[in-house]
Amino acid sequence: MAAAEAGGPGPELQQKEKQKNKNKKKAAPAVDESELLTVPDGWKEPAFTREDNPKGLLEESSFATLFPKYREAYLKECWPLVQKALGEHYVNAALDLIEGSMTVTTTKKTFDPYAIIRARDLIKLLARSVPFEQAVRILQDDVACDIIKIGSLVRKRETFIKRRARLLGPKGSTLKALELLTNCYILVQGNTVSALGPFSGLKEVRKVVLDTMKNIHPIYNIKTLMIKRELAKDPELRTQSWERFLPKFKRKNLKKRKEPKKKNTKKEYTPFPPPQPESQIDKELASGEYFLKERQRKRKKMEEIKAKQADAVKKRQEERNKAFIPPKERPAVKTKKASTEKKIDIEAIKEKVKNAKKKKLGALPEEEVKLKMAADEKKKKKKK
């Protein structure tokens, strides 16, 4: 009663309000989460204008970068174009040819705080041999850049050159395919790879470049990017996982480790130290030389020397005598007598010679002549 008198809502009214709120929530149409996460086609972020920051910047900011000597002539030519492009964003640019540096600074009229960051990226790209026509695109809102350092990723210089060439491909075909799939401009120069394009493309470019330096061929990543490009066209697959469609490449180690010629086998561990080697005195004691007199020792040494010399002389004499030893003669081969088993028939040969003498050279045999005569007579009778 006290609550009703004070003007506060009673428990019944509170329950009714809760039920109304529940009904409203049920009546609201269910919004798909995938639609909230995806950016609608054709949508662009509104450009940053002077109205967004009418008072300008409080402090002056500046960035400087060095450039190599071989870029001096090109930068000298295109510097007026660089100043003109940065002047539209109210950013000053200075070129110092003595120090070999480029400097960009903000002015009192600069209203976009991010313009100086874009100007810094522009001079970095120009220093890395990117042409001005491409580098000036960094001043656009939807374009970013990434300079990937690849010089320290591989130890050997020869291996580094081979992998960098693999990234370019034959006649630049691999790099061109990567540019088309990522919508980025890519330039390989020295120890760096400069990429310019949308954020999603730059992410893929960095992955491909680092994988190539880790000895993974870029063609595998290009195949994956092509499949992803086709899958992105299907609106049903946007919320699903693409792992089942993407190829899985297994790494094969074809080269086996070379085994050393001399294998060091570890000896079994023993707590006892190795036996102490015998000294010269111990050896003399064992052989009995220790107890001999000095004269006897000298005589024994001389005998040993003479015995060695005699052996050497004997070997030398044997080698000299080898030249005078006659070679072993081969046993004489016995000639086989003509076999008298086959007897020659002299009478048959004589008959053949007689028959040959009777025949004239080029004359036909008797039987053939008779047949020819008979055929001629028949032809004559038919004509009559």
BALOBA-1460 file (C-alpha; in Angstrom, 3 decimals):
// residues 384
<rec num="1" residu="m" x="0.000" y="0.000" z="0.000"/>
<rec num="2" residu="a" x="2.794" y="2.378" z="0.877"/>
<rec num="3" residu="a" x="4.362" y="1.828" z="-2.541"/>
<rec num="4" residu="a" x="1.031" y="2.481" z="-4.321"/>
<rec num="5" residu="e" x="0.483" y="5.640" z="-2.277"/>
<rec num="6" residu="a" x="3.966" y="6.924" z="-3.049"/>
<rec num="7" residu="g" x="3.190" y="6.704" z="-6.784"/>
<rec num="8" residu="g" x="5.608" y="3.804" z="-7.648"/>
<rec num="9" residu="p" x="4.470" y="1.012" z="-10.056"/>
<rec num="10" residu="g" x="3.080" y="-2.125" z="-8.417"/>
<rec num="11" residu="p" x="4.347" y="-5.702" z="-8.999"/>
<rec num="12" residu="e" x="1.501" y="-6.489" z="-11.441"/>
<rec num="13" residu="l" x="2.399" y="-3.529" z="-13.713"/>
<rec num="14" residu="q" x="6.076" y="-4.542" z="-13.710"/>
<rec num="15" residu="q" x="5.186" y="-8.089" z="-14.855"/>
<rec num="16" residu="k" x="3.057" y="-6.712" z="-17.702"/>
<rec num="17" residu="e" x="5.884" y="-4.460" z="-18.925"/>
<rec num="18" residu="k" x="8.312" y="-7.412" z="-18.951"/>
<rec num="19" residu="q" x="5.904" y="-9.502" z="-21.036"/>
<rec num="20" residu="k" x="5.489" y="-6.630" z="-23.543"/>
<rec num="21" residu="n" x="9.274" y="-6.323" z="-23.924"/>
<rec num="22" residu="k" x="9.551" y="-10.088" z="-24.549"/>
<rec num="23" residu="n" x="6.850" y="-9.957" z="-27.225"/>
<rec num="24" residu="k" x="8.650" y="-7.054" z="-28.943"/>
<rec num="25" residu="k" x="11.913" y="-9.036" z="-29.019"/>
<rec num="26" residu="k" x="10.149" y="-12.029" z="-30.539"/>
<rec num="27" residu="a" x="8.433" y="-9.880" z="-33.151"/>
<rec num="28" residu="a" x="11.788" y="-8.300" z="-34.311"/>
<rec num="29" residu="p" x="13.093" y="-9.959" z="-37.553"/>
<rec num="30" residu="a" x="16.148" y="-12.217" z="-37.107"/>
<rec num="31" residu="v" x="19.254" y="-10.707" z="-38.736"/>
<rec num="32" residu="d" x="21.860" y="-13.102" z="-40.143"/>
<rec num="33" residu="e" x="25.277" y="-12.655" z="-38.492"/>
<rec num="34" residu="s" x="27.105" y="-13.258" z="-41.794"/>
<rec num="35" residu="e" x="25.395" y="-10.176" z="-43.285"/>
<rec num="36" residu="l" x="26.615" y="-8.025" z="-40.394"/>
<rec num="37" residu="l" x="30.204" y="-9.271" z="-40.818"/>
<rec num="38" residu="t" x="30.419" y="-8.768" z="-44.599"/>
<rec num="39" residu="v" x="30.914" y="-5.385" z="-46.245"/>
<rec num="40" residu="p" x="28.239" y="-4.637" z="-48.855"/>
<rec num="41" residu="d" x="29.373" y="-4.484" z="-52.486"/>
<rec num="42" residu="g" x="30.254" y="-1.030" z="-53.771"/>
<rec num="43" residu="w" x="30.551" y="0.492" z="-50.268"/>
<rec num="44" residu="k" x="33.439" y="2.912" z="-49.749"/>
<rec num="45" residu="e" x="34.613" y="4.712" z="-46.650"/>
<rec num="46" residu="p" x="33.900" y="8.452" z="-46.956"/>
<rec num="47" residu="a" x="36.989" y="10.563" z="-47.672"/>
<rec num="48" residu="f" x="38.621" y="12.618" z="-44.885"/>
<rec num="49" residu="t" x="37.944" y="16.339" z="-45.606"/>
<rec num="50" residu="r" x="38.802" y="19.689" z="-44.009"/>
<rec num="51" residu="e" x="35.355" y="19.720" z="-42.349"/>
<rec num="52" residu="d" x="36.386" y="16.695" z="-40.244"/>
<rec num="53" residu="n" x="39.428" y="18.578" z="-38.873"/>
<rec num="54" residu="p" x="38.941" y="22.356" z="-39.461"/>
<rec num="55" residu="k" x="41.570" y="23.514" z="-36.918"/>
<rec num="56" residu="g" x="44.428" y="21.458" z="-38.450"/>
<rec num="57" residu="l" x="47.381" y="19.902" z="-36.613"/>
<rec num="58" residu="l" x="49.021" y="21.186" z="-33.436"/>
<rec num="59" residu="e" x="52.624" y="20.074" z="-34.084"/>
<rec num="60" residu="e" x="54.841" y="19.726" z="-37.141"/>
<rec num="61" residu="s" x="55.835" y="16.161" z="-38.068"/>
<rec num="62" residu="s" x="58.602" y="15.058" z="-40.443"/>
<rec num="63" residu="f" x="60.135" y="11.861" z="-41.831"/>
<rec num="64" residu="a" x="63.377" y="11.338" z="-43.755"/>
<rec num="65" residu="t" x="64.814" y="8.388" z="-45.662"/>
<rec num="66" residu="l" x="68.077" y="7.715" z="-47.505"/>
<rec num="67" residu="f" x="68.244" y="6.541" z="-51.121"/>
<rec num="68" residu="p" x="71.024" y="4.756" z="-53.079"/>
<rec num="69" residu="k" x="73.312" y="6.586" z="-55.504"/>
<rec num="70" residu="y" x="71.855" y="4.933" z="-58.621"/>
<rec num="71" residu="r" x="68.391" y="6.447" z="-57.850"/>
<rec num="72" residu="e" x="69.696" y="10.018" z="-57.846"/>
<rec num="73" residu="a" x="69.151" y="10.720" z="-61.582"/>
<rec num="74" residu="y" x="65.577" y="9.334" z="-61.585"/>
<rec num="75" residu="l" x="64.537" y="11.194" z="-58.407"/>
<rec num="76" residu="k" x="65.966" y="14.436" z="-59.815"/>
<rec num="77" residu="e" x="63.688" y="14.097" z="-62.866"/>
<rec num="78" residu="c" x="60.460" y="13.111" z="-61.090"/>
<rec num="79" residu="w" x="60.849" y="15.320" z="-57.953"/>
<rec num="80" residu="p" x="58.607" y="18.144" z="-59.275"/>
<rec num="81" residu="l" x="55.816" y="15.550" z="-59.743"/>
<rec num="82" residu="v" x="56.363" y="14.274" z="-56.183"/>
<rec num="83" residu="q" x="56.092" y="17.827" z="-54.782"/>
<rec num="84" residu="k" x="52.933" y="18.451" z="-56.800"/>
<rec num="85" residu="a" x="51.277" y="15.203" z="-55.576"/>
<rec num="86" residu="l" x="52.168" y="15.925" z="-51.923"/>
<rec num="87" residu="g" x="51.206" y="19.609" z="-52.285"/>
<rec num="88" residu="e" x="47.564" y="18.564" z="-52.800"/>
<rec num="89" residu="h" x="47.673" y="17.118" z="-49.259"/>
<rec num="90" residu="y" x="49.574" y="20.211" z="-47.936"/>
<rec num="91" residu="v" x="52.796" y="18.258" z="-47.257"/>
<rec num="92" residu="n" x="56.235" y="19.683" z="-48.098"/>
<rec num="93" residu="a" x="58.918" y="17.479" z="-49.736"/>
<rec num="94" residu="a" x="62.678" y="18.195" z="-49.889"/>
<rec num="95" residu="l" x="65.408" y="16.344" z="-51.827"/>
<rec num="96" residu="d" x="69.012" y="16.553" z="-50.532"/>
<rec num="97" residu="l" x="71.428" y="15.235" z="-53.157"/>
<rec num="98" residu="i" x="74.538" y="15.896" z="-51.018"/>
<rec num="99" residu="e" x="73.383" y="13.699" z="-48.108"/>
<rec num="100" residu="g" x="71.319" y="11.436" z="-50.395"/>
<rec num="101" residu="s" x="68.084" y="11.806" z="-48.438"/>
<rec num="102" residu="m" x="64.397" y="12.698" z="-48.930"/>
<rec num="103" residu="t" x="62.381" y="14.555" z="-46.271"/>
<rec num="104" residu="v" x="58.621" y="15.141" z="-45.914"/>
<rec num="105" residu="t" x="57.085" y="17.587" z="-43.386"/>
<rec num="106" residu="t" x="53.593" y="18.783" z="-42.480"/>
<rec num="107" residu="t" x="52.513" y="22.439" z="-42.792"/>
<rec num="108" residu="k" x="49.985" y="24.675" z="-41.029"/>
<rec num="109" residu="k" x="47.440" y="23.910" z="-43.747"/>
<rec num="110" residu="t" x="47.671" y="20.109" z="-43.309"/>
<rec num="111" residu="f" x="44.340" y="18.835" z="-41.987"/>
<rec num="112" residu="d" x="44.691" y="15.041" z="-42.521"/>
<rec num="113" residu="p" x="46.863" y="13.577" z="-39.727"/>
<rec num="114" residu="y" x="47.509" y="10.386" z="-41.737"/>
<rec num="115" residu="a" x="48.815" y="12.285" z="-44.805"/>
<rec num="116" residu="i" x="52.345" y="12.436" z="-43.366"/>
<rec num="117" residu="i" x="52.384" y="8.618" z="-42.923"/>
<rec num="118" residu="r" x="51.390" y="8.187" z="-46.574"/>
<rec num="119" residu="a" x="54.073" y="10.682" z="-47.624"/>
<rec num="120" residu="r" x="56.654" y="8.698" z="-45.628"/>
<rec num="121" residu="d" x="55.602" y="5.485" z="-47.429"/>
<rec num="122" residu="l" x="55.851" y="7.292" z="-50.780"/>
<rec num="123" residu="i" x="59.503" y="8.300" z="-50.279"/>
<rec num="124" residu="k" x="60.309" y="4.783" z="-48.965"/>
<rec num="125" residu="l" x="58.900" y="3.219" z="-52.141"/>
<rec num="126" residu="l" x="60.789" y="5.680" z="-54.350"/>
<rec num="127" residu="a" x="64.018" y="4.774" z="-52.534"/>
<rec num="128" residu="r" x="63.323" y="1.066" z="-53.214"/>
<rec num="129" residu="s" x="63.212" y="1.630" z="-57.039"/>
<rec num="130" residu="v" x="59.391" y="1.703" z="-57.343"/>
<rec num="131" residu="p" x="58.454" y="3.982" z="-60.288"/>
<rec num="132" residu="f" x="56.618" y="7.228" z="-59.416"/>
<rec num="133" residu="e" x="53.497" y="6.214" z="-61.427"/>
<rec num="134" residu="q" x="52.970" y="3.282" z="-59.039"/>
<rec num="135" residu="a" x="54.303" y="4.840" z="-55.812"/>
<rec num="136" residu="v" x="51.903" y="7.833" z="-56.011"/>
<rec num="137" residu="r" x="48.962" y="5.415" z="-55.580"/>
<rec num="138" residu="i" x="49.877" y="5.166" z="-51.874"/>
<rec num="139" residu="l" x="48.200" y="8.554" z="-51.343"/>
<rec num="140" residu="q" x="44.805" y="6.915" z="-52.029"/>
<rec num="141" residu="d" x="42.682" y="5.765" z="-49.076"/>
<rec num="142" residu="d" x="42.201" y="2.123" z="-50.145"/>
<rec num="143" residu="v" x="45.886" y="1.471" z="-51.011"/>
<rec num="144" residu="a" x="48.641" y="0.389" z="-48.612"/>
<rec num="145" residu="c" x="52.245" y="-0.762" z="-49.013"/>
<rec num="146" residu="d" x="54.558" y="-3.372" z="-47.523"/>
<rec num="147" residu="i" x="58.361" y="-3.563" z="-47.871"/>
<rec num="148" residu="i" x="59.462" y="-7.139" z="-47.077"/>
<rec num="149" residu="k" x="63.129" y="-7.652" z="-46.122"/>
<rec num="150" residu="i" x="64.394" y="-10.990" z="-47.487"/>
<rec num="151" residu="g" x="68.169" y="-10.502" z="-47.252"/>
<rec num="152" residu="s" x="68.620" y="-12.098" z="-43.814"/>
<rec num="153" residu="l" x="66.234" y="-15.062" z="-44.332"/>
<rec num="154" residu="v" x="68.790" y="-17.267" z="-46.150"/>
<rec num="155" residu="r" x="72.423" y="-17.785" z="-45.086"/>
<rec num="156" residu="k" x="74.118" y="-18.729" z="-48.358"/>
<rec num="157" residu="r" x="74.239" y="-16.065" z="-51.062"/>
<rec num="158" residu="e" x="73.897" y="-18.601" z="-53.921"/>
<rec num="159" residu="t" x="70.769" y="-20.152" z="-52.345"/>
<rec num="160" residu="f" x="69.297" y="-16.676" z="-51.796"/>
<rec num="161" residu="i" x="69.774" y="-15.727" z="-55.486"/>
<rec num="162" residu="k" x="68.161" y="-19.003" z="-56.644"/>
<rec num="163" residu="r" x="65.090" y="-18.548" z="-54.400"/>
<rec num="164" residu="r" x="64.710" y="-14.906" z="-55.383"/>
<rec num="165" residu="a" x="64.800" y="-15.958" z="-59.062"/>
<rec num="166" residu="r" x="62.151" y="-18.589" z="-58.267"/>
<rec num="167" residu="l" x="59.891" y="-15.810" z="-56.982"/>
<rec num="168" residu="l" x="60.233" y="-13.971" z="-60.314"/>
<rec num="169" residu="g" x="59.741" y="-17.096" z="-62.461"/>
<rec num="170" residu="p" x="60.654" y="-17.579" z="-66.139"/>
<rec num="171" residu="k" x="60.389" y="-14.166" z="-67.840"/>
<rec num="172" residu="g" x="58.566" y="-12.813" z="-64.740"/>
<rec num="173" residu="s" x="55.540" y="-15.134" z="-65.210"/>
<rec num="174" residu="t" x="55.279" y="-16.179" z="-61.520"/>
<rec num="175" residu="l" x="55.385" y="-12.554" z="-60.326"/>
<rec num="176" residu="k" x="52.771" y="-11.547" z="-62.914"/>
<rec num="177" residu="a" x="50.416" y="-14.354" z="-61.789"/>
<rec num="178" residu="l" x="50.846" y="-13.244" z="-58.165"/>
<rec num="179" residu="e" x="50.058" y="-9.628" z="-59.112"/>
<rec num="180" residu="l" x="46.840" y="-10.659" z="-60.896"/>
<rec num="181" residu="l" x="45.630" y="-12.828" z="-57.988"/>
<rec num="182" residu="t" x="46.388" y="-10.300" z="-55.226"/>
<rec num="183" residu="n" x="45.642" y="-7.043" z="-57.160"/>
<rec num="184" residu="c" x="48.999" y="-5.710" z="-55.962"/>
<rec num="185" residu="y" x="52.028" y="-4.195" z="-57.678"/>
<rec num="186" residu="i" x="55.145" y="-6.209" z="-56.677"/>
<rec num="187" residu="l" x="58.772" y="-5.244" z="-57.267"/>
<rec num="188" residu="v" x="61.760" y="-7.437" z="-56.325"/>
<rec num="189" residu="q" x="64.839" y="-5.236" z="-55.853"/>
<rec num="190" residu="g" x="68.040" y="-6.331" z="-54.118"/>
<rec num="191" residu="n" x="67.329" y="-7.582" z="-50.592"/>
<rec num="192" residu="t" x="63.719" y="-6.330" z="-50.446"/>
<rec num="193" residu="v" x="60.331" y="-6.986" z="-52.050"/>
<rec num="194" residu="s" x="58.066" y="-3.924" z="-52.352"/>
<rec num="195" residu="a" x="54.310" y="-4.531" z="-52.606"/>
<rec num="196" residu="l" x="51.580" y="-1.941" z="-53.209"/>
<rec num="197" residu="g" x="47.836" y="-2.643" z="-53.144"/>
<rec num="198" residu="p" x="44.846" y="-3.499" z="-50.923"/>
<rec num="199" residu="f" x="45.372" y="-4.845" z="-47.387"/>
<rec num="200" residu="s" x="44.045" y="-8.357" z="-48.149"/>
<rec num="201" residu="g" x="46.399" y="-8.671" z="-51.127"/>
<rec num="202" residu="l" x="49.453" y="-7.487" z="-49.159"/>
<rec num="203" residu="k" x="48.817" y="-10.178" z="-46.549"/>
<rec num="204" residu="e" x="48.919" y="-12.901" z="-49.231"/>
<rec num="205" residu="v" x="52.009" y="-11.393" z="-50.910"/>
<rec num="206" residu="r" x="53.956" y="-11.427" z="-47.623"/>
<rec num="207" residu="k" x="53.013" y="-15.077" z="-47.003"/>
<rec num="208" residu="v" x="54.091" y="-16.167" z="-50.511"/>
<rec num="209" residu="v" x="57.417" y="-14.263" z="-50.330"/>
<rec num="210" residu="l" x="58.353" y="-15.660" z="-46.894"/>
<rec num="211" residu="d" x="57.360" y="-19.212" z="-47.931"/>
<rec num="212" residu="t" x="59.508" y="-18.935" z="-51.070"/>
<rec num="213" residu="m" x="62.490" y="-17.966" z="-48.942"/>
<rec num="214" residu="k" x="61.751" y="-21.035" z="-46.759"/>
<rec num="215" residu="n" x="62.139" y="-23.249" z="-49.878"/>
<rec num="216" residu="i" x="58.393" y="-23.643" z="-50.605"/>
<rec num="217" residu="h" x="57.758" y="-23.096" z="-54.317"/>
<rec num="218" residu="p" x="55.392" y="-20.146" z="-55.047"/>
<rec num="219" residu="i" x="53.311" y="-22.278" z="-57.471"/>
<rec num="220" residu="y" x="51.701" y="-24.067" z="-54.489"/>
<rec num="221" residu="n" x="50.538" y="-20.783" z="-52.965"/>
<rec num="222" residu="i" x="49.351" y="-19.542" z="-56.384"/>
<rec num="223" residu="k" x="47.184" y="-22.679" z="-56.766"/>
<rec num="224" residu="t" x="45.668" y="-22.051" z="-53.316"/>
<rec num="225" residu="l" x="44.944" y="-18.392" z="-54.191"/>
<rec num="226" residu="m" x="43.215" y="-19.417" z="-57.437"/>
<rec num="227" residu="i" x="40.936" y="-21.830" z="-55.557"/>
<rec num="228" residu="k" x="40.153" y="-19.178" z="-52.908"/>
<rec num="229" residu="r" x="39.268" y="-16.700" z="-55.657"/>
<rec num="230" residu="e" x="36.707" y="-19.118" z="-57.126"/>
<rec num="231" residu="l" x="35.267" y="-19.982" z="-53.689"/>
<rec num="232" residu="a" x="34.797" y="-16.283" z="-52.826"/>
<rec num="233" residu="k" x="32.355" y="-15.937" z="-55.740"/>
<rec num="234" residu="d" x="29.895" y="-18.365" z="-54.097"/>
<rec num="235" residu="p" x="27.818" y="-16.523" z="-51.422"/>
<rec num="236" residu="e" x="26.822" y="-19.793" z="-49.696"/>
<rec num="237" residu="l" x="30.449" y="-20.681" z="-48.885"/>
<rec num="238" residu="r" x="31.263" y="-17.339" z="-47.216"/>
<rec num="239" residu="t" x="30.442" y="-18.570" z="-43.711"/>
<rec num="240" residu="q" x="31.819" y="-22.097" z="-44.218"/>
<rec num="241" residu="s" x="35.338" y="-23.433" z="-43.769"/>
<rec num="242" residu="w" x="37.348" y="-23.794" z="-47.015"/>
<rec num="243" residu="e" x="39.862" y="-26.340" z="-45.731"/>
<rec num="244" residu="r" x="38.206" y="-29.266" z="-47.560"/>
<rec num="245" residu="f" x="38.630" y="-27.472" z="-50.912"/>
<rec num="246" residu="l" x="42.219" y="-26.273" z="-50.443"/>
<rec num="247" residu="p" x="45.076" y="-28.591" z="-51.530"/>
<rec num="248" residu="k" x="47.415" y="-30.058" z="-48.922"/>
<rec num="249" residu="f" x="51.002" y="-30.400" z="-50.113"/>
<rec num="250" residu="k" x="53.333" y="-32.768" z="-48.306"/>
<rec num="251" residu="r" x="56.988" y="-31.883" z="-48.093"/>
<rec num="252" residu="k" x="59.338" y="-34.559" z="-49.432"/>
<rec num="253" residu="n" x="62.973" y="-34.722" z="-48.354"/>
<rec num="254" residu="l" x="64.577" y="-36.386" z="-51.363"/>
<rec num="255" residu="k" x="68.166" y="-35.692" z="-50.363"/>
<rec num="256" residu="k" x="69.485" y="-38.011" z="-47.686"/>
<rec num="257" residu="r" x="72.126" y="-36.910" z="-45.239"/>
<rec num="258" residu="k" x="75.616" y="-37.862" z="-46.337"/>
<rec num="259" residu="e" x="77.151" y="-40.388" z="-43.989"/>
<rec num="260" residu="p" x="80.719" y="-39.701" z="-42.855"/>
<rec num="261" residu="k" x="83.471" y="-41.993" z="-44.148"/>
<rec num="262" residu="k" x="84.960" y="-42.468" z="-40.698"/>
<rec num="263" residu="k" x="82.358" y="-43.318" z="-38.108"/>
<rec num="264" residu="n" x="83.424" y="-42.606" z="-34.554"/>
<rec num="265" residu="t" x="82.164" y="-45.447" z="-32.391"/>
<rec num="266" residu="k" x="81.828" y="-44.635" z="-28.733"/>
<rec num="267" residu="k" x="83.674" y="-46.964" z="-26.378"/>
<rec num="268" residu="e" x="81.953" y="-48.519" z="-23.429"/>
<rec num="269" residu="y" x="82.184" y="-46.445" z="-20.297"/>
<rec num="270" residu="t" x="84.485" y="-47.773" z="-17.585"/>
<rec num="271" residu="p" x="85.101" y="-46.078" z="-14.248"/>
<rec num="272" residu="f" x="88.775" y="-47.215" z="-14.256"/>
<rec num="273" residu="p" x="91.441" y="-45.097" z="-15.956"/>
<rec num="274" residu="p" x="93.401" y="-46.524" z="-18.929"/>
<rec num="275" residu="p" x="96.669" y="-48.420" z="-18.167"/>
<rec num="276" residu="q" x="99.768" y="-46.264" z="-17.954"/>
<rec num="277" residu="p" x="102.044" y="-46.579" z="-21.055"/>
<rec num="278" residu="e" x="105.468" y="-48.209" z="-20.520"/>
<rec num="279" residu="s" x="108.452" y="-45.880" z="-20.253"/>
<rec num="280" residu="q" x="111.793" y="-46.429" z="-22.060"/>
<rec num="281" residu="i" x="113.408" y="-47.739" z="-18.859"/>
<rec num="282" residu="d" x="110.601" y="-50.308" z="-18.387"/>
<rec num="283" residu="k" x="111.129" y="-51.553" z="-21.952"/>
<rec num="284" residu="e" x="114.908" y="-51.836" z="-21.397"/>
<rec num="285" residu="l" x="114.339" y="-53.747" z="-18.157"/>
<rec num="286" residu="a" x="111.965" y="-56.156" z="-19.916"/>
<rec num="287" residu="s" x="114.434" y="-56.841" z="-22.772"/>
<rec num="288" residu="g" x="117.518" y="-56.922" z="-20.482"/>
<rec num="289" residu="e" x="119.304" y="-53.992" z="-22.169"/>
<rec num="290" residu="y" x="119.263" y="-51.988" z="-18.959"/>
<rec num="291" residu="f" x="121.874" y="-54.254" z="-17.359"/>
<rec num="292" residu="l" x="124.287" y="-54.188" z="-20.352"/>
<rec num="293" residu="k" x="127.397" y="-52.017" z="-20.390"/>
<rec num="294" residu="e" x="127.750" y="-48.992" z="-22.641"/>
<rec num="295" residu="r" x="130.162" y="-50.786" z="-25.007"/>
<rec num="296" residu="q" x="127.781" y="-53.755" z="-25.336"/>
<rec num="297" residu="r" x="124.850" y="-51.497" z="-26.057"/>
<rec num="298" residu="k" x="126.736" y="-49.720" z="-28.850"/>
<rec num="299" residu="r" x="127.795" y="-53.073" z="-30.349"/>
<rec num="300" residu="k" x="124.166" y="-54.299" z="-30.286"/>
<rec num="301" residu="k" x="122.952" y="-51.108" z="-32.008"/>
<rec num="302" residu="m" x="125.627" y="-51.444" z="-34.690"/>
<rec num="303" residu="e" x="124.613" y="-55.067" z="-35.334"/>
<rec num="304" residu="e" x="120.967" y="-54.019" z="-35.746"/>
<rec num="305" residu="i" x="121.970" y="-51.247" z="-38.167"/>
<rec num="306" residu="k" x="124.145" y="-53.648" z="-40.213"/>
<rec num="307" residu="a" x="121.313" y="-56.201" z="-40.355"/>
<rec num="308" residu="k" x="118.916" y="-53.527" z="-41.683"/>
<rec num="309" residu="q" x="121.464" y="-52.381" z="-44.258"/>
<rec num="310" residu="a" x="122.030" y="-55.990" z="-45.450"/>
<rec num="311" residu="d" x="118.251" y="-56.434" z="-45.935"/>
<rec num="312" residu="a" x="118.049" y="-53.205" z="-47.910"/>
<rec num="313" residu="v" x="120.996" y="-54.213" z="-50.159"/>
<rec num="314" residu="k" x="119.435" y="-57.632" z="-50.777"/>
<rec num="315" residu="k" x="116.091" y="-56.068" z="-51.841"/>
<rec num="316" residu="r" x="117.853" y="-53.610" z="-54.139"/>
<rec num="317" residu="q" x="119.845" y="-56.417" z="-55.785"/>
<rec num="318" residu="e" x="116.683" y="-58.443" z="-56.371"/>
<rec num="319" residu="e" x="114.998" y="-55.487" z="-58.097"/>
<rec num="320" residu="r" x="118.052" y="-54.996" z="-60.361"/>
<rec num="321" residu="n" x="118.214" y="-58.706" z="-61.308"/>
<rec num="322" residu="k" x="114.559" y="-58.680" z="-62.416"/>
<rec num="323" residu="a" x="115.603" y="-56.973" z="-65.683"/>
<rec num="324" residu="f" x="117.974" y="-59.890" z="-66.540"/>
<rec num="325" residu="i" x="115.450" y="-62.684" z="-65.937"/>
<rec num="326" residu="p" x="114.215" y="-63.963" z="-69.357"/>
<rec num="327" residu="p" x="110.440" y="-64.141" z="-69.897"/>
<rec num="328" residu="k" x="108.724" y="-67.497" z="-70.028"/>
<rec num="329" residu="e" x="108.422" y="-68.823" z="-73.576"/>
<rec num="330" residu="r" x="105.115" y="-70.088" z="-74.811"/>
<rec num="331" residu="p" x="104.976" y="-73.761" z="-75.840"/>
<rec num="332" residu="a" x="105.252" y="-74.280" z="-79.649"/>
<rec num="333" residu="v" x="101.937" y="-75.136" z="-81.292"/>
<rec num="334" residu="k" x="102.116" y="-78.438" z="-83.260"/>
<rec num="335" residu="t" x="100.853" y="-78.218" z="-86.864"/>
<rec num="336" residu="k" x="98.136" y="-80.701" z="-87.675"/>
<rec num="337" residu="k" x="98.763" y="-82.968" z="-90.639"/>
<rec num="338" residu="a" x="96.324" y="-82.833" z="-93.552"/>
<rec num="339" residu="s" x="93.618" y="-85.388" z="-93.000"/>
<rec num="340" residu="t" x="93.713" y="-88.250" z="-95.542"/>
<rec num="341" residu="e" x="90.250" y="-89.437" z="-94.667"/>
<rec num="342" residu="k" x="88.548" y="-87.719" z="-97.639"/>
<rec num="343" residu="k" x="89.900" y="-89.263" z="-100.881"/>
<rec num="344" residu="i" x="89.705" y="-87.200" z="-104.089"/>
<rec num="345" residu="d" x="87.907" y="-88.891" z="-107.018"/>
<rec num="346" residu="i" x="90.321" y="-88.125" z="-109.907"/>
<rec num="347" residu="e" x="88.335" y="-90.028" z="-112.554"/>
<rec num="348" residu="a" x="85.159" y="-87.958" z="-111.952"/>
<rec num="349" residu="i" x="87.153" y="-84.739" z="-112.376"/>
<rec num="350" residu="k" x="88.615" y="-85.975" z="-115.694"/>
<rec num="351" residu="e" x="85.109" y="-86.693" z="-117.081"/>
<rec num="352" residu="k" x="83.932" y="-83.179" z="-116.161"/>
<rec num="353" residu="v" x="86.906" y="-81.626" z="-117.958"/>
<rec num="354" residu="k" x="86.209" y="-83.667" z="-121.147"/>
<rec num="355" residu="n" x="82.527" y="-82.600" z="-121.208"/>
<rec num="356" residu="a" x="83.528" y="-78.970" z="-120.769"/>
<rec num="357" residu="k" x="85.937" y="-79.141" z="-123.714"/>
<rec num="358" residu="k" x="83.209" y="-80.527" z="-126.045"/>
<rec num="359" residu="k" x="80.862" y="-77.601" z="-125.268"/>
<rec num="360" residu="k" x="81.326" y="-74.302" z="-127.057"/>
<rec num="361" residu="l" x="81.268" y="-71.081" z="-125.127"/>
<rec num="362" residu="g" x="77.691" y="-69.734" z="-124.930"/>
<rec num="363" residu="a" x="76.209" y="-72.837" z="-126.760"/>
<rec num="364" residu="l" x="72.967" y="-74.441" z="-125.565"/>
<rec num="365" residu="p" x="72.845" y="-78.070" z="-124.438"/>
<rec num="366" residu="e" x="71.801" y="-80.797" z="-126.997"/>
<rec num="367" residu="e" x="68.336" y="-81.456" z="-125.506"/>
<rec num="368" residu="e" x="67.367" y="-77.764" z="-125.674"/>
<rec num="369" residu="v" x="68.548" y="-77.526" z="-129.309"/>
<rec num="370" residu="k" x="66.363" y="-80.513" z="-130.337"/>
<rec num="371" residu="l" x="63.272" y="-78.991" z="-128.642"/>
<rec num="372" residu="k" x="63.858" y="-75.682" z="-130.394"/>
<rec num="373" residu="m" x="64.121" y="-77.402" z="-133.827"/>
<rec num="374" residu="a" x="60.830" y="-79.273" z="-133.275"/>
<rec num="375" residu="a" x="59.027" y="-76.020" z="-132.320"/>
<rec num="376" residu="d" x="60.237" y="-74.250" z="-135.490"/>
<rec num="377" residu="e" x="58.986" y="-77.097" z="-137.731"/>
<rec num="378" residu="k" x="55.487" y="-76.932" z="-136.190"/>
<rec num="379" residu="k" x="55.235" y="-73.185" z="-136.860"/>
<rec num="380" residu="k" x="56.183" y="-73.685" z="-140.554"/>
<rec num="381" residu="k" x="53.430" y="-76.342" z="-141.021"/>
<rec num="382" residu="k" x="50.787" y="-74.033" z="-139.513"/>
<rec num="383" residu="k" x="51.670" y="-71.178" z="-141.896"/>
<rec num="384" residu="k" x="51.276" y="-73.500" z="-144.972"/>
